């Protein structure tokens, strides 16, 4: 395949799919390279073990996906995905020792699609591959980058198909995007080409979660569709329970690694009963289980600072979790990848030369907000390992007070929800009107 006006995306998880969709508006040909074989829509893919666990498509991510794939929300609702658009009745959020006050969805922006990761990813993949200029090579490993004869450029990818008897081959491209996730080998590939790899930041959390699906009945929680019980330094157990297609609940119980939720019936129920709020236990004590116990571990938040590099090859980018991977209990990953896809399109409109420098800097600004939310939240816990700056101490003290105010003030609760959903920056919680309500509260 000729490289003229051709781009390659390594990895066909949500990050890779979104990168490919962004590129499809600018390149004649987009090729996805994926190690796995694609499963039917709604079935989890082997290379995405986290897909079996509770996922949240934050409001900002939902808006961007709808823009890339018009009709996505209606299509997935037709397949049974619930839609949360009345937070005053459908959202139960327990944080800071009490329930957030109920607020209304006055402007219509606070509607959220409640869909499983396998159904969402499968749907997006189907819509993407229906584009005439997008194709995928499945069961294929990317082995490394191909340096161009022109110094300082990448001209393609070395790859090996997993079919028996396959030999290494080279696929040429004008642009290669690594969206292979947290395990990205881009730093190693850069070293092999004589480049300095990026600095890495890490905040270690060592959380443990266990997910289970349950049958959802209309009478559960008077119709509420989401229950969030956050961990706190005082109560180091939490849960996220969301309505899902197939009349199901997806529930993930969370504790620090030394206090992992048990993977057996009695212990799992006891863990749920010990949460600071009773709603999760009240549902699952009588609900029909629909899955086994599915464990996972969260080691750390990791961020690679590509935007700080002064030397980098043209024709190559890093995207999604390969740039920054978050503690998944905050539900940021898919929405941040969607924001990066918009960043990529904005910079492509300015041309392809120097794209790496412009994209990494712009994506870093998109990452800064969720990174600040996640890292400051995790560093409240003495068990977390990371740099605790005076700014982090101030943010956490202010947020503790904000949550107390949000127990009584729906304006504060709505402002926090907008930030958590990536609709507004964290600084919006310090604007005078909110600051006064927090201090008064």
ABEGO torsion letter per residue (X at the ends): XBABGBBBBBEABAAAAAAAAAAAAABABBBBBBABBBBBBGBBBAABAAAABBBBBBAAAAAAAAAABBGAAAAAAAAGBBBBABAAAABBBBBGGBBBBBBBBAAGAABBBBBBAAAAAAAAAAAAAABAABBBBBGBBBAEBBBBABBGBBAEBBBBBABBGBBBBBBBBABBBBAAEAABAAAAAAAAAGBBBBBBBBBBAGBBBBBBBBBBBAABGGGBABBBBBBBAABABBBBBBBBBGGBBBBBBBBBAABBBBABAAAAAAAAAABABAAAAAAAAABBBABBBBBBBBABBBBBBAAABABBBBGBBBBEAAABBBBAAAGAAAAAAAAAAAAAAAAAAAEABGAAAAAAAAAAAAAAAAAAAAAAAAAABAABBEBBBAAAAAAAAAAAAAAAAAAABAAAAAAAAAAAAGABBAAAAABAAAAAAAAAX
